[in-house]
Amino acid sequence: MTTATRPSILSLEDFVTHWQGHRALTRRVIEAFPEDQLFTFTAAPPMRPFGMLANEIHLVSEMTLGGLKGGQWNEPDWAAALRSRDELLSAWDALSERIAAEAPGANPAFFTDTHQLPWGEMTGWVAAIYNIDNEIHHRAQGYVYLRALGIEPPAFYER
């Protein structure tokens, strides 16, 4: 069966909607943290504070959009950390707007083509799903941190 006739279980539009749903939920987790705890609190040292984890999610998502749109998989500048909730949310919202505007125009071949990422070679589908899996993983850490702070995290099913 050729790629052109292979049935798809998810359209590009559906994928973008799914990705944006995760981003919206993670944004609510960022908002739930007290400003003074977002970049300092960790429930289990040496794990990183959630602000640092959210910064990683942001940078990997930005890299994934670059790969999706033009095949550019430049390693993120891990030192270019966002240091406040307002700065993080502003960058988060700007990237969500870019995803909404740019991702739907991606070439569907992106998902079946093999790409060279900073940490190895993989198909676009694996890279895109890794991006979402990484976000889910770190968001779950944020849920644990919020609970350790006595804060009820956002309901995960309300994306």
N, C-alpha and C positions, 0 to 999 in steps of 0.2 A: 504494500500500500504506500503510495507516495504521500509526502507531507501535505500537499495541496488537498488531498482527498481524505486525510486522516480526520476522524471526527474529533471535535473539540468539546471539552466539558466546561470550558470557561472562555468567554469572549474577552477581548482586550478591555472593553468597557466594564465588564463584570470584574475583571482583575483590578482595575483602577478603583472601582467602587469598594471592593473588598479591602484594598490597601488603605484607602482613605478612611474607612470605618475603623481600622486599627489605629490609624493616626489620631482620629478624633477621640478615641478612648484613652490613648496614652496622653493626649493633651489634658484630658480631665484629671488624670493621675498627677501630672505636673502641677496643675492648679490646686490640687488637694493638699499639697505639701505646704507647711508653714515656710515662709520665705527664709527664715533663719535656719531651717533644717534641710532644705532641698539640696544644698551642696556640702553639707557637713555631717548629717546623720547617717549612720550605718548600723543596722541591727546585728551584724555579724562581721566585725573586723576580721580580716583585711578586705572584705568586700567594699566596693566603691559606693559613695553616696549616690542617690538616685539622680541628682542633677548631672553627675558625670555619666551615668548610664544613659540618660535621655540625650545628652550631647552625643554619645556614641551612636545611638539610634538615628539621630538627625544626620550625622556625617555619613553613615552607611546608606541611609535613604537618599541623600544627595548624590552619592556615588552611583547608586542603583539607577537613579533617574538619568544620570549622564550616560550610563551604559545602555539603558533602554532607548534613549534618543539618538545617540551617535556613536555608540561603541567605545566611549571613553571611560576607562575604569581606573582613573587616577586614585592612588591611595590617599585617603583623607589626611589632612593635617591634624593629627591627633592632639597636637599642642594648642591648636586654635580653639580652645574651649570657651564656651559661653558661660559667663560667671554669675548671672542673675536670672531670676525667673522671668522678668520682663524681656530681657535680651533673648533668652531661650524661646519664649512663646512667640516673640516677634519673628525670629528666624524660622520657627516651626510653621507659623502661619504663612510666611512667604513661600516656604518650600511646598506646603500643601496647595497653595495657589498655582505654583509652577507645575506640580504633578497634575492638577486638574486641567491645566492649559496644554501641557506638552505631552503627557503620557498617552492620551488617546490617539495621537497621530503617529505612534511608533509603528515600525514595520513588524508585523506578526512573526516574521522569520527570526526576530530577536530571540524568541523563546526556544527555538530548536537549534539555533546556531551555537557553536562553542565559543566561549569568551575567555580571555586571560585576565583574571582578577589578581589583585595584589597577593592573595593567599592561595591561588591555584586556578586551574582550568576547570570550567564547568559550563553547562548550557545556560542560556538566559533564564530558562524556567527555574532551574536549581538556584541560580543567583537571586532571582526575584523572590522566590519562596524563602531562601535563607534570610533575606532582608526582613521579611515579615516574621519568620520564626525567631530571629534575633530580637525583634521588637517585643514579641510576646514574652520571651524569656526574661528580658530585662524589666518589662512592665510587671511581671509576676513578682520580681524582687521588690519593686516599688510597692506592691500590695502588702508584702510582708513588712516592709519598713513602716508604711502607714499604720498598719495594725499595731506594730510595736510602739508607735507614738500615740496610740489610743484613738486613731482616726479611722472611720469607716471608709474604705476605698469605694470608688464609683462601681456601680453594678456592671460587671463585664458584659452582660448580655444586652445592655442598652448602648449600642454603638450608634 
